[in-house]
Amino acid sequence: MLLMKACLIMTPAATLAGCGTSGPADVSGLRRVAGTDLIGARGATDADQRKIDRTVVRFCAGGVWTRKECGLHGESIAAPR
């Protein structure tokens, strides 16, 4: 009887806790770090590559990527721009 009572109490509580929804998170901090340079960039031109590079620098400076990951981007650039 005690087990049945516990199940009757816990089932609705667990269902409500698992099915809760929340609003979208505020991404203004990420937007400040990432910037908007990548919008429209396809990587096909030197200007596009500069946009990509500026975004990578922001991620590295913001601590989003590790020093090793930031170094890998530098190694993949064939010639300085």
Summary of the structure (lengths in Angstrom):
residues: 81
radius of gyration: 23.6
end to end distance: 75.6
largest distance: 75.6
contacts: 147
relative contact order: 0.09
helix: 62%
strand: 0%
